[in-house]
Amino acid sequence: MMAASFLILLAIYLLCGLVFAFPFVLIGVGKIDPHAAHGSWGFRLLIIPGTVMLWPLLARRWFGGIHEPPEERNAHRCAANNSNRRLKEADSSTLSSL
């Protein structure tokens, strides 16, 4: 009984994802990622399986009005941002001492 309930819920989730995927692939992908707006039909076919699986996250971004992909946060980017801040602080302190 529990396995049958789980499979029914999984089928409902995937069906909702499939219903969401087609309008998202045609319209929504260009709204949340400007680089994907000019994607080919092959690209759009490739993203359908991921869209079916991740439809709640993509729906939140699409309907929430987010138009740019989030900025990646990793150790390299954080280190680069910190070094850029230190350089700007050093430049401003050098200019203020003149």
Secondary structure as the mmCIF struct_conf table of DSSP 4:
data_model
#
loop_
_struct_conf.conf_type_id
_struct_conf.id
_struct_conf.beg_label_comp_id
_struct_conf.beg_label_asym_id
_struct_conf.beg_label_seq_id
_struct_conf.end_label_comp_id
_struct_conf.end_label_asym_id
_struct_conf.end_label_seq_id
HELX_RH_AL_P HELX_RH_AL_P1 MET A 2 PRO A 23
HELX_RH_PI_P HELX_RH_PI_P1 PHE A 24 GLY A 28
HELX_RH_AL_P HELX_RH_AL_P2 VAL A 29 ILE A 32
TURN_TY1_P TURN_TY1_P1 PRO A 34 HIS A 35
HELX_RH_3T_P HELX_RH_3T_P1 ALA A 36 HIS A 38
HELX_RH_AL_P HELX_RH_AL_P3 TRP A 41 MET A 53
BEND BEND1 LEU A 54 LEU A 54
HELX_RH_AL_P HELX_RH_AL_P4 TRP A 55 PHE A 63
TURN_TY1_P TURN_TY1_P2 GLY A 64 GLY A 65
BEND BEND2 GLU A 68 GLU A 68
HELX_LH_PP_P HELX_LH_PP_P1 PRO A 69 GLU A 72
HELX_RH_AL_P HELX_RH_AL_P5 ALA A 75 SER A 97
#
